[in-house]
Amino acid sequence: MKIPFSPPYIDEDVKQEVLSALESGWITSGPKVLELERLVAEQTGVSHVACCNSATSGLMLLLHWYGVTKGDEVIIPAYTYAATALVVVHLGARPVMVDCNEDFNIDLEEIRKKITPKTKAVIPVDIAGWPCDYNQLNALVKSPEIKAKFNATTEVQKMLGRILVLSDAAHSLGALYNGLPMGQWADFTVFSFHAVKNVTTAEGGAMVVNLPEVFNHADVYRTLKLWSLNGQTKDALAKTNGAGWKYDIVYPGFKMNMPDICAAIGVAQLKKYKEQILPARKKVFDNYVERLREYNWVQLPPLDSVNKISSYHLFALRINAISESARDKMIESISAKGVSVNVHFQPLPLLTVFKNMGYSIHGYPQAYDNYSREISLPIYPGLDSKTDYIIDSIVEAYNEVNG
Ligand SMILES: Cc1ncc(COP(=O)(O)O)c(C=O)c1O
C-alpha cells in the first residue's frame, strides 16, 4: 500500500470552478479572488480579508504595514516553519526566538521575558491547527507595564499604542478558541493556502483584518490590496473593464497578488470546508487517537477541550523516551511500509541559516524535545479506511527499533 502524506483535495467541484476561471477570459486577480475573500470573511466572522500569493507574503506585508524595520525586534516561536522568521529578517528586523510549551505552541512566560523597547510585534503560531493562548497573550500586550515599554515610531504604531499581535494561522483555518474562529483573536491573522494546507489555492494566503476600532478596516484592506499589487491604483481587470488605461503607482509596493485561477480551487474547497472537509479530517484524527491511546509509548497531540478545538491540520504524534536517531529509524521503517510521514518542525535554531545568525538550540529545550520525538502522520479526507494499516505500520516500526 502507498499512502501519500498530504495530497490536495481535488474533486469535480474544484475542477469545475477552475474551468470556469479558465473559460471566463480572466485568470489573474479578479472576481474569484473577491469571492474567496468573502468566503474567508464568512468563515472567520470578520468584515475584511485580503488574499495574497502566500502566507509568507501576507506576514511580511503586515509587518511592513506596521512599520517594522531595521533595529526592531519581533518575537516568534523557535518551533515553527522558517517563513515566520524569514519575513522578519527580510524587513531588516531581528527575530527574537522563544521556546514553546509541551503543546508545541509559543510559551507566554518566555515572551514576557523577551519584550524590550524594540519589540514591535509578536507572531504566535497555531502549530498543527491547535490555537495558542490568545486571551493571555492579548492581556500581556495590553497590560500597562508592557505598553509603557512600547516605543511607537510610525503613525499606525502610535494609533495602536502597543505590540502588534500577528497570528501565523497557516495551519489553523477553522480552529476555534473559546468558541470563536481563528481570525478573531489577533490584530491580524494570516492563513496559508499552500498545497498541503487544509484549504489550498496551490499557493496563496489570506490576511484577516481584526484591528481595534480606531482603525478603519475598509481603509486597511484597500492599503493591503494596493501594496500587494505594486502600489498601482488600477488593477489589470479594472483597466480592461473600461476604467481607462492610465494608472499611477502611489507606493513602492510588492507583487504579492493571488491569481483567479488559484483562488478558484480555494473557492470550491471553502464552500464545503466546514460541513465536509473539516469533519472528514476530524474523523481520521479521532481514529488515530482511539487506536493509539492503548500504547504507553505514545504521547498523543493535544486533544479538543472546552476552549480549544483544532483544525486537525497535522497529527503530531510523539514517542515517549526515544532519541532523535531512533525516531529517524522509525520513520525509515514506516516509510518502507509505504506510509509517508513527516516531522513538524525542525526548530529554527537547528537550521543553517539561523545557526549562521548566532541562534543555538541550547536555549530551546522544549522545542528540541518536541521535535526529536515527533512523527507527523498523514491526515486528510478519505483516509479513515487506511488508519488501521498506518497504525499497524507505526507499531511494527516501534517494535523493530525498540526491540
Ligand atoms: C507555520 C507556518 N507559517 C508559515 C508558512 C508559510 O506559508 P506559505 O507557504 O503559504 O507561505 C507555513 C507553511 O508551511 C507554515 O507551516
The ligand as a MOL file (V3000), in Angstrom:
LIG
                    3D

  0  0  0     0  0            999 V3000
M  V30 BEGIN CTAB
M  V30 COUNTS 16 16 0 0 0
M  V30 BEGIN ATOM
M  V30 1 C 3.7170 27.7130 10.4680 0
M  V30 2 C 3.8430 28.1930 9.0540 0
M  V30 3 N 3.9540 29.5120 8.8150 0
M  V30 4 C 4.0440 29.9950 7.5660 0
M  V30 5 C 4.0500 29.1540 6.4750 0
M  V30 6 C 4.2010 29.7310 5.1100 0
M  V30 7 O 3.0680 29.5070 4.3130 0
M  V30 8 P 3.1430 29.7670 2.7450 0
M  V30 9 O 3.7720 28.5570 2.1270 0
M  V30 10 O 1.7080 29.9480 2.3300 0
M  V30 11 O 3.9490 30.9870 2.5290 0
M  V30 12 C 3.9440 27.7720 6.6610 0
M  V30 13 C 3.9690 26.8650 5.5100 0
M  V30 14 O 4.1440 25.6850 5.5750 0
M  V30 15 C 3.8520 27.2660 7.9890 0
M  V30 16 O 3.7750 25.9530 8.2280 0
M  V30 END ATOM
M  V30 BEGIN BOND
M  V30 1 1 1 2
M  V30 2 1 2 3
M  V30 3 2 2 15
M  V30 4 2 3 4
M  V30 5 1 4 5
M  V30 6 1 5 6
M  V30 7 2 5 12
M  V30 8 1 6 7
M  V30 9 1 7 8
M  V30 10 2 8 9
M  V30 11 1 8 10
M  V30 12 1 8 11
M  V30 13 1 12 13
M  V30 14 1 12 15
M  V30 15 2 13 14
M  V30 16 1 15 16
M  V30 END BOND
M  V30 END CTAB
M  END
